[in-house]
Amino acid sequence: MTRTRFTALLAVVAALTLGACGTTENAAAPETSSSAAGGPVTLTDSRGKEITLKAPATKVVGLEWGEVEMLVSLGVMPVGVADPKGYGTWVTSAKLDPGVKDVGTRGEPSVDSIVALQPDLIVMEDDRGANMVSQLEKYAPVVVAKGSDATDNLGRMRADLNMIAKAVGKTTEAEKLLADFEAAIADGKKKIADAGAAGRPFAFADGWKEGSTVSIRMFGKGSFVSEIGTQLGLTNAWTGKVDEAWGLGQTDVEGMTVLKDPNLRFFYNASDGDDVFADGLAGNAIWKSLPFVQKGNVRKMPNGMWTFGGPISGRQYIDELVKTYAV
């Protein structure tokens, strides 16, 4: 597993607490103040910090892929991105231009590379630490997005998108993205219900292999993709412990024996080519005994569908879930 977030999140999962199931109700956007088009912009980010820009930002550096996806979907191509090659592997909903500069890894972005681009805004997430934020704020305004919140991940997505849209002067575009997302949810829910599949169970995971050990990361209640499935009228069958920010839990193949419902469908991602479910578990007797494996209800998602994305990645998941259940 090559993603830096996966390593970081694995450390978080080691101290798991119960995550709460998110909802799409009462999604409050960050506090903002209106301004004339092209004039000063004032907003409050996820830290509660008020930030004023002289004008909507146009030269933006993005340090996390969910927020980069949001920028591109709003019509703002970043001048710099952390690990754009990895982004191209894991995010296909909002492609980067070839000229976007690499500013280091998501875990350790290069301050020198960022400063050299002379951005008028840097967008990052709040899990990167106060030291990184304070260092970057010496050179350019920094807007910190929440990134994930397992108590209401779709509401959090809306808030992050609206905040970023305000900073770059794209609030109209944000409204359309969210309206299209809501319409896709409503349409998908109806199609699934009409097919008699409302309430059907699902589970979602990714995994990696170290030596002979296969580790499985479950997307529990409150995770971004779980909330999409729930809003479509489906039921997440994984009820194990998850972390409070991301809704993620860790298990192994033995731990998956709790998934006994014969109607369950199991989805997973393996965009980097490291497919532990098809390859690493191919000869595993426990894996082969699982009801959803025996019934052939294991589905690898298409490559490049980001599980921590914005509304257009979300629509990719809506489309795939509807294809699976509304048949």
N, C-alpha and C positions, 0 to 999 in steps of 0.2 A: 504494500500500500504506500503510494508515493505522496499522498496529500498531507501537507503539514497540519491541517486542521484535524485529521483523523488521529494523529499522534497526540495532539493537545486534548482532544475530546476524550480519548481513552483514559487520560489521567483524571479528567473530571469524573468520568463514569466510575472510577475506582472508589469514589466517595458518594455513591448514589443516594439520592433521596427521592421520595415519591413526587412525581410531577403531576400537575393538575391538567385536566382536559380543557383545551382552549375552546372558545366560541368566537363567532363572528359578530356578536352584538356589542354595542357601545364602544366601538373602536375609535378612540379619541386621537386625533392627529396632534403632533407637537404644537405648542403655542406659537403662533406666528403673527406678524403685523403686516398689513397690506402696504404696498408701495406702488408708485407709478411704474409702468413698464420701463425697464432700463435704469430706473433709479435705485436708490439704496434699498437693501433687503435686510430685514431683521427677523431672526428666528431663534427658537430655543431648541437645543438638541437633546439627546437622550440623557445627558449628564445634568440637565437643567441649566445649562450655560447659555446665556444670550449671546448671539453672534450677529454682527452687523457687517454686511458686505457693501462696498460702494456701488455695486451694480450686480445683477445676476452673473454668476460665474460662468466662464466659457472655457478656461484652461484648467481642467480638473484632473487630479490624480486619484485613482481608486485603489485601496489597499486590501479590499476583500471582494470576492467574486459576486456575492449577492447584490451588493451596492453597485458594482460595475455593471452588472446586468440591468439594474434599474436605470442607471445613467444612459446606457445605450438605448434602452427601450423608450426613454424620454426624448431621444434625439440628440443627446450630447455624447460625442465620442471622446473618451478620456485621452489626455495626452500621454499618460503613463499609468501602468497597471502592474500590480504585484503578480509575478508569474503568469504572464499572458499565454505562455505555451500550455500550462496546466489548465488555464481557463478555457482554451480552445478544445481541450480534451473533454472537460466536464460540463461545459456550458455551450449549447448550440442554439439556444433561443434568441440570443443577441450577440452576433458575431462582431469581433473587433476588426478594425482596419489594420492592414499590414504595418502601417507607420507608427502604431502605438508602441511607446517605449517600455522596456522591461525595467522596473525599479526594484528588483530583488524578490525575495520570497515573501509570502504572506506573514510568515512567522518573524522574519527579520528583514524588513524592507531597508533599502539603502537610502539613508538621508541625503547623501551627496547626489545620488541619481535623481531623487525627487526635487531637490533644490535647483539642480541644473535645468530643470524644465520650467522654472519660474511660474508655478501654478498660481492661480488666484483662489483655489480651493483644494483642500485635501479631504477626502471622505474615507472614513475608517469605521471599525466597530469597537465597541467598548471593552472587548476582551483582550485588547492588545496592550493595555496597561497605561497608567498615568504618565510614566516616564517617557514613553514613545510620543504620547500626545503633546506633552509640554515641550519636548525637543522639536517637534515639527511646527508647533505654534510660533516658534521664533522666526519662521520663514514665511508662513502663509496661514490664513484662517483654516481651522480644522473643524469639520462637522462630524460628530460621533453618532453613528446609528446604533440602535440597540442590537440588531442582528438576529436575535431569536428570543422568544419568551414563551415557554411551554404553558403558561397560564392562558395565553391568547395569541397564538402565533400568527393568525391571519389578521387580527387587529393590529398586531405589531408590524406586520408587513405593510399594511395601509399607512400607518403612522410614519414608518421609515421612508416610504415612497413619497408621501406628501411633503415631508421635511426636505428631502433631496430636491424634489421638484420646485419647491419654493426657492431654494438656494440657487438653482440654475434657471429660474424664470420659465418653468414648464408646467405650471399648475393645470392648465387646460389639458395637456397631454396626459398628466397623471389621472385626471378625472375620467378620461376615456379608457385608459388602461384598466382602471378599477371597475368601471361600468361593464367593460367587455368580460372581465373576470367574473363578476357577479352574474352576468347573463349566461356564461358558460356553466357556472355552478347550477343555476336554476334549470337550464336545459338538460344538463347531464343527470341531475337528480330525477327529473321527470322521465327521462329515457330509461334509467335504471328501475324506477318504480313501475313503469309500464311493462318492463320485461319480467316483472315479478321477482326482482333481485334485491329489493329494499331490505336492509338489515343483514345482508350476507356478510360473512366474516372475511377479513383480509389480514395479512401480516406483511410487513415490509422490512427489508434488512440489506446490509452489505457485509462484506467479510474480507478477511485476509489470512494468509497462512505464514507462520514463522516456524521454520523447521517442519516438524510433523504436526504442529498444533494449529488448528483452525479456530480463529476467533470470529464471533458473529456479533454484529452491532444491530440491535433491533430499534426500529423507529416506533416508539411507543406513543401513548396518548399525549397530545400536546406538541408533538413534532410537526413540522410544516406539512409533510406529505400525509401524515395521519389525519391532520385537520381537514385536508382536502377530501380524503376518503370519507370522513365523518360527515362533512357538509353535503356530500353526494348521497347520503342516506345509508352508507355502509358502516360496518362495525369493526374496529380494530381489535383483533383477538389477542394481541399481546398485552397482558396486564401486569407484567413484571415491573420492577423498579426502574425508574428513569431519572435523569438529572433534570433540575428545575429550569434550566435555560433552554436546552435543546430537545428535551423529550426523548433522549437516547438511553438505551440500556445495553449492557454487555452480557453475552451468554456463550455457550458452546453447543455443539450438536446435541448433547444429552439434555441440555436445558430446553430444547425445542420440542421435547416429547410432551410438553403441556399443551401443544397445539393439536388437539384431538378431533376437532370438528371436521367431518368428511367433506363439508362444503367449502372449507377454507381455501383461499387462493393465496399463494405466496409469491411476492414480487421482490426483485432485487436489482441492484445496479452493479455493474462491473465495467465501467467505461474505459479503464486503463488497461484492459486485457487480462487482468488478474482475476479469473473467474473461479473462485474457490467452490462455488456450489456445483458447477458443471464438472470441474476437474479435481479439486482437492477433496471432495466428498463422494466422488464417483463410486468408490469401492467401500464406502462406510456403511456397515450393516444397520446402524441406528438411523442414519439419514434415509436409507432405502425403505425402512419400516414405517416412516412417517406417513400418515394417511394422505396428505396433500401431494407427497412425492409419488406414492403408489397410484394415485388417480391422475397423475400428469398435470397437476395444477400448480406447477412451478413456472414462473415467467420472468425471464430476464428483460428488463426495460431497455428500450433503445438507448444507444450510447449518447452521452451528452445531455442528460436531463438532470439538472442540478437540484439536489434535494434540499438546498438552503437558499432558494432563489426568490424571485419576485413574481409578479402576476403572470408574466409570459411563460416562465418555467412552470408555474402553477397550472397554466392552461395545457401544457404538454401532459402533465399528470392527469388532469381531468379527461383529456382525450383518450389516454391509454386505459384508464379505469372504465370509461364508458364503453370502449371497444371490447373490453373483457366481460363486463357484466350485462350489457344491453344487447345480447345476441339471441 
